[in-house]
Amino acid sequence: MKKILVPTDFSEQAENALKVAAQLAKKHNCEIHLLHIIEIPMHKVDALSSYNNLPEAVYFMKLAHKQFEELKAKEYLKGLVIHEHVDLHEIFKGIFQTCKKYSIDLVVMGSNGVSGLREMLIGSNTEKVVRTSETPVLVIKNSHDKFNVNDFVFASDFKDESKSSYKKAIDFAKVLDAKIHLLMVNTPNKFITSAKANKRMNKFVEEFKFSNYVTNIYNDLSIEKGIMNFSKSINADLIGMSTHGRQGISHFFNGSISEDLVNHAKRPVITFKV
């Protein structure tokens, strides 16, 4: 992990994410890329003109750069390599393109729940960023003076299509020196016996050379509640899960699970694209 992207609207929630990113950057010698997205309706932009000729763009870009200078002067960012970017895109497109252009390893975003960042993490933007990002997305819900991850819950249905995201979770756990708690949630509508669940989980992990994990089967009324209640029961520091674009993962993360967790979980959540 060498490059961390922090999208910001200069709110308190975005700064919570930046503080976590700064801690990770200092521990692992990473660079931080700050990104501010200016959302200007595209019908206002002449296809043949430069964005710089648009008065609104000029004003907001100058304002953003001024706010960047104030932000970069913060004590917790001293000694770090900080890059600033201002872009005119839809939020999820701007994040996607910045990740691709600069080979970003991790996106760290702030949210305070359903109300979230009004310009960053609500409604369809949450789904588009969290569920479609090719880069792992870490969503920070609160202020963390010390962001230490000892216990990392990775929830899955443990089918083969989730193996690529679990590999990413392992890599992240190694960086943080965290123990992974593999979690399968059993619900009344999608119930399987403990014997079958254990067999599936054991087969799932057998090809990975990673031993710092335990397996868990947890019964609850819904997958979302099961993940949150289990995580609370072990006082987990982080919740991780797979995402699969717009289609979700068959029989498990179908549609809204990742978005619901980002909105409702009180703990940090990280998502890995399959």
Order of alpha helices (4+ residues) and beta strands (2+ residues): beta-alpha-beta-alpha-beta-alpha-beta-alpha-beta-beta-alpha-beta-alpha-beta-alpha-beta-alpha-beta
